[in-house]
Amino acid sequence: MLTKTKKKRAVDAVKIHDTDTGSAEVQISILSKKIDELASHLKKNKKDVSSRRGLLGMVADRRTHLRYLQKKSTRRYNAILKKVNLKK
């Protein structure tokens, strides 16, 4: 589970302005942290099907945000890929 401090660190790394909590970059960063934690959980608990389903939903949501950002601003898209360490 993503704690407040981990979430705050993820937001602080990519926020555009001081009160930014909902931009595509912030949402991608938070989803990436959640995905990483859930993936490590699923490595230990291979039969946890409901968590796997949630993971797939989060991956799809992150992909949607990335696609939106790529269409809107390629510069911001490339910057978030580097900050969150995603391959594309």
TIRO-2110 file (N, C-alpha, C; in Angstrom, 1 decimal):
// TIRO-2110
0.8, -1.2, 0.0, N, 1, A
0.0, 0.0, 0.0, CA, 1, A
0.9, 1.2, 0.0, C, 1, A
0.5, 2.2, -0.7, N, 2, A
1.2, 3.5, -0.9, CA, 2, A
1.0, 4.4, 0.3, C, 2, A
2.0, 4.7, 1.1, N, 3, A
1.9, 5.5, 2.3, CA, 3, A
1.9, 7.0, 1.9, C, 3, A
1.5, 7.8, 2.8, N, 4, A
1.4, 9.3, 2.5, CA, 4, A
2.8, 9.8, 2.1, C, 4, A
3.9, 9.4, 2.8, N, 5, A
5.2, 9.9, 2.5, CA, 5, A
5.7, 9.5, 1.1, C, 5, A
5.4, 8.2, 0.8, N, 6, A
5.8, 7.8, -0.6, CA, 6, A
5.0, 8.5, -1.6, C, 6, A
3.8, 8.7, -1.4, N, 7, A
2.9, 9.4, -2.4, CA, 7, A
3.4, 10.9, -2.5, C, 7, A
3.7, 11.5, -1.4, N, 8, A
4.2, 12.9, -1.4, CA, 8, A
5.5, 13.0, -2.2, C, 8, A
6.4, 12.0, -2.0, N, 9, A
7.7, 12.0, -2.7, CA, 9, A
7.4, 11.9, -4.2, C, 9, A
6.5, 11.0, -4.6, N, 10, A
6.2, 10.8, -6.0, CA, 10, A
5.6, 12.0, -6.6, C, 10, A
4.8, 12.7, -5.9, N, 11, A
4.1, 14.0, -6.4, CA, 11, A
5.2, 15.1, -6.5, C, 11, A
6.0, 15.2, -5.5, N, 12, A
7.0, 16.3, -5.4, CA, 12, A
8.0, 16.1, -6.6, C, 12, A
8.3, 14.9, -7.0, N, 13, A
9.3, 14.7, -8.1, CA, 13, A
8.8, 15.2, -9.4, C, 13, A
7.5, 15.3, -9.7, N, 14, A
7.0, 15.6, -11.0, CA, 14, A
6.0, 16.7, -11.1, C, 14, A
5.7, 17.3, -9.9, N, 15, A
4.6, 18.4, -10.0, CA, 15, A
5.0, 19.6, -10.8, C, 15, A
4.0, 20.2, -11.4, N, 16, A
4.3, 21.4, -12.3, CA, 16, A
4.3, 22.7, -11.4, C, 16, A
3.4, 22.8, -10.5, N, 17, A
3.4, 23.9, -9.6, CA, 17, A
3.1, 23.5, -8.2, C, 17, A
3.1, 24.4, -7.2, N, 18, A
3.1, 24.0, -5.8, CA, 18, A
1.8, 23.2, -5.4, C, 18, A
0.7, 23.5, -5.9, N, 19, A
-0.6, 22.9, -5.5, CA, 19, A
-1.0, 21.8, -6.5, C, 19, A
-0.1, 21.3, -7.3, N, 20, A
-0.4, 20.3, -8.4, CA, 20, A
-0.7, 19.0, -7.8, C, 20, A
-1.9, 18.5, -7.9, N, 21, A
-2.2, 17.1, -7.5, CA, 21, A
-3.0, 16.3, -8.5, C, 21, A
-3.3, 16.9, -9.6, N, 22, A
-4.1, 16.2, -10.6, CA, 22, A
-3.7, 16.2, -12.0, C, 22, A
-2.5, 16.7, -12.3, N, 23, A
-2.0, 16.7, -13.6, CA, 23, A
-1.7, 15.3, -14.1, C, 23, A
-1.5, 15.1, -15.4, N, 24, A
-1.3, 13.8, -15.9, CA, 24, A
0.1, 13.3, -15.4, C, 24, A
1.1, 14.2, -15.2, N, 25, A
2.4, 13.7, -14.7, CA, 25, A
2.3, 13.2, -13.3, C, 25, A
1.5, 13.9, -12.5, N, 26, A
1.4, 13.4, -11.1, CA, 26, A
0.6, 12.1, -11.0, C, 26, A
-0.4, 12.0, -11.8, N, 27, A
-1.2, 10.7, -11.8, CA, 27, A
-0.4, 9.6, -12.3, C, 27, A
0.4, 9.8, -13.4, N, 28, A
1.3, 8.7, -13.9, CA, 28, A
2.3, 8.3, -12.8, C, 28, A
2.9, 9.3, -12.1, N, 29, A
3.9, 9.0, -11.1, CA, 29, A
3.3, 8.2, -9.9, C, 29, A
2.1, 8.6, -9.5, N, 30, A
1.4, 7.8, -8.4, CA, 30, A
1.1, 6.4, -8.8, C, 30, A
0.5, 6.3, -10.1, N, 31, A
0.2, 5.0, -10.6, CA, 31, A
1.4, 4.1, -10.7, C, 31, A
2.5, 4.7, -11.1, N, 32, A
3.7, 3.9, -11.3, CA, 32, A
4.2, 3.3, -9.9, C, 32, A
4.1, 4.2, -8.9, N, 33, A
4.5, 3.7, -7.6, CA, 33, A
3.6, 2.6, -7.1, C, 33, A
2.3, 2.7, -7.3, N, 34, A
1.3, 1.7, -6.9, CA, 34, A
1.6, 0.4, -7.7, C, 34, A
1.8, 0.5, -9.0, N, 35, A
2.1, -0.6, -9.8, CA, 35, A
3.3, -1.4, -9.3, C, 35, A
4.4, -0.7, -9.0, N, 36, A
5.6, -1.3, -8.5, CA, 36, A
5.4, -2.1, -7.2, C, 36, A
4.6, -1.5, -6.3, N, 37, A
4.4, -2.1, -5.0, CA, 37, A
3.5, -3.4, -5.2, C, 37, A
2.5, -3.3, -6.1, N, 38, A
1.6, -4.4, -6.3, CA, 38, A
2.3, -5.5, -7.0, C, 38, A
3.2, -5.1, -7.9, N, 39, A
3.9, -6.2, -8.7, CA, 39, A
4.8, -7.0, -7.7, C, 39, A
5.4, -6.3, -6.8, N, 40, A
6.3, -7.0, -5.8, CA, 40, A
5.4, -7.9, -4.9, C, 40, A
4.2, -7.5, -4.6, N, 41, A
3.3, -8.3, -3.8, CA, 41, A
2.9, -9.5, -4.6, C, 41, A
2.6, -9.3, -5.9, N, 42, A
2.2, -10.5, -6.7, CA, 42, A
3.3, -11.5, -7.0, C, 42, A
4.5, -11.1, -6.9, N, 43, A
5.6, -12.0, -7.0, CA, 43, A
5.7, -13.0, -5.8, C, 43, A
5.3, -12.5, -4.7, N, 44, A
5.2, -13.4, -3.5, CA, 44, A
3.9, -14.2, -3.4, C, 44, A
2.8, -13.6, -3.9, N, 45, A
1.5, -14.2, -3.8, CA, 45, A
0.9, -14.4, -5.2, C, 45, A
1.3, -15.5, -5.8, N, 46, A
1.0, -15.8, -7.2, CA, 46, A
-0.5, -16.0, -7.4, C, 46, A
-1.2, -16.5, -6.4, N, 47, A
-2.6, -16.9, -6.6, CA, 47, A
-3.6, -15.7, -6.2, C, 47, A
-3.1, -14.6, -6.0, N, 48, A
-3.9, -13.4, -5.6, CA, 48, A
-4.5, -12.8, -6.9, C, 48, A
-5.6, -13.4, -7.3, N, 49, A
-6.2, -13.0, -8.6, CA, 49, A
-6.8, -11.6, -8.6, C, 49, A
-7.5, -11.3, -7.5, N, 50, A
-8.2, -10.0, -7.4, CA, 50, A
-7.1, -8.8, -7.4, C, 50, A
-6.0, -9.0, -6.8, N, 51, A
-5.0, -8.0, -6.9, CA, 51, A
-4.4, -7.9, -8.3, C, 51, A
-4.3, -9.0, -8.9, N, 52, A
-3.8, -9.0, -10.3, CA, 52, A
-4.7, -8.2, -11.2, C, 52, A
-6.0, -8.4, -11.0, N, 53, A
-7.0, -7.7, -11.8, CA, 53, A
-6.9, -6.2, -11.6, C, 53, A
-6.7, -5.8, -10.3, N, 54, A
-6.5, -4.4, -10.0, CA, 54, A
-5.2, -3.8, -10.6, C, 54, A
-4.2, -4.6, -10.6, N, 55, A
-2.9, -4.2, -11.3, CA, 55, A
-3.1, -4.0, -12.8, C, 55, A
-3.8, -4.8, -13.4, N, 56, A
-4.1, -4.7, -14.9, CA, 56, A
-4.9, -3.4, -15.1, C, 56, A
-5.8, -3.1, -14.3, N, 57, A
-6.6, -1.8, -14.4, CA, 57, A
-5.7, -0.6, -14.2, C, 57, A
-4.8, -0.7, -13.3, N, 58, A
-3.9, 0.5, -13.0, CA, 58, A
-2.9, 0.7, -14.2, C, 58, A
-2.5, -0.5, -14.8, N, 59, A
-1.6, -0.4, -15.9, CA, 59, A
-2.3, 0.2, -17.1, C, 59, A
-3.6, -0.1, -17.3, N, 60, A
-4.4, 0.4, -18.4, CA, 60, A
-4.6, 1.9, -18.2, C, 60, A
-4.9, 2.3, -17.0, N, 61, A
-5.1, 3.7, -16.6, CA, 61, A
-3.8, 4.5, -16.9, C, 61, A
-2.7, 4.0, -16.5, N, 62, A
-1.4, 4.7, -16.7, CA, 62, A
-1.2, 4.8, -18.2, C, 62, A
-1.4, 3.8, -18.9, N, 63, A
-1.2, 3.8, -20.4, CA, 63, A
-2.1, 4.9, -21.0, C, 63, A
-3.4, 5.0, -20.5, N, 64, A
-4.3, 6.1, -21.1, CA, 64, A
-3.7, 7.5, -20.8, C, 64, A
-3.2, 7.7, -19.6, N, 65, A
-2.7, 9.0, -19.2, CA, 65, A
-1.4, 9.3, -20.1, C, 65, A
-0.6, 8.3, -20.3, N, 66, A
0.6, 8.5, -21.1, CA, 66, A
0.2, 8.8, -22.6, C, 66, A
-0.8, 8.1, -23.1, N, 67, A
-1.2, 8.4, -24.5, CA, 67, A
-1.8, 9.8, -24.6, C, 67, A
-2.5, 10.2, -23.6, N, 68, A
-3.0, 11.6, -23.6, CA, 68, A
-1.9, 12.6, -23.5, C, 68, A
-0.9, 12.4, -22.7, N, 69, A
0.2, 13.3, -22.6, CA, 69, A
1.0, 13.3, -23.8, C, 69, A
1.2, 12.2, -24.5, N, 70, A
1.9, 12.2, -25.7, CA, 70, A
1.3, 13.0, -26.8, C, 70, A
-0.1, 12.9, -26.9, N, 71, A
-0.8, 13.7, -27.9, CA, 71, A
-0.7, 15.2, -27.5, C, 71, A
-0.8, 15.5, -26.2, N, 72, A
-0.9, 16.9, -25.8, CA, 72, A
0.5, 17.6, -25.9, C, 72, A
1.5, 17.0, -25.4, N, 73, A
2.8, 17.6, -25.4, CA, 73, A
3.9, 16.5, -25.3, C, 73, A
4.6, 16.4, -26.4, N, 74, A
5.7, 15.4, -26.5, CA, 74, A
6.8, 15.7, -25.6, C, 74, A
7.1, 16.9, -25.4, N, 75, A
8.2, 17.3, -24.4, CA, 75, A
7.9, 16.8, -23.0, C, 75, A
6.7, 17.1, -22.5, N, 76, A
6.3, 16.7, -21.2, CA, 76, A
6.2, 15.1, -21.1, C, 76, A
5.8, 14.5, -22.2, N, 77, A
5.7, 13.0, -22.2, CA, 77, A
7.1, 12.4, -22.1, C, 77, A
8.1, 12.9, -22.8, N, 78, A
9.5, 12.4, -22.7, CA, 78, A
10.1, 12.7, -21.4, C, 78, A
9.7, 13.8, -20.8, N, 79, A
10.3, 14.2, -19.5, CA, 79, A
9.7, 13.2, -18.4, C, 79, A
8.4, 12.9, -18.5, N, 80, A
7.9, 12.0, -17.4, CA, 80, A
8.4, 10.6, -17.6, C, 80, A
8.7, 10.2, -18.8, N, 81, A
9.2, 8.8, -19.0, CA, 81, A
10.6, 8.7, -18.3, C, 81, A
11.4, 9.8, -18.4, N, 82, A
12.7, 9.8, -17.8, CA, 82, A
12.6, 9.8, -16.3, C, 82, A
11.7, 10.7, -15.8, N, 83, A
11.6, 10.8, -14.3, CA, 83, A
11.0, 9.6, -13.6, C, 83, A
10.1, 8.9, -14.3, N, 84, A
9.5, 7.7, -13.7, CA, 84, A
10.2, 6.4, -14.1, C, 84, A
11.2, 6.5, -15.0, N, 85, A
12.0, 5.4, -15.5, CA, 85, A
11.1, 4.3, -16.2, C, 85, A
10.3, 4.8, -17.2, N, 86, A
9.5, 3.9, -18.0, CA, 86, A
10.2, 3.8, -19.4, C, 86, A
10.0, 2.6, -20.0, N, 87, A
10.5, 2.4, -21.3, CA, 87, A
9.5, 2.7, -22.4, C, 87, A
9.9, 3.3, -23.4, N, 88, A
9.0, 3.5, -24.6, CA, 88, A
9.8, 3.7, -25.8, C, 88, A
END
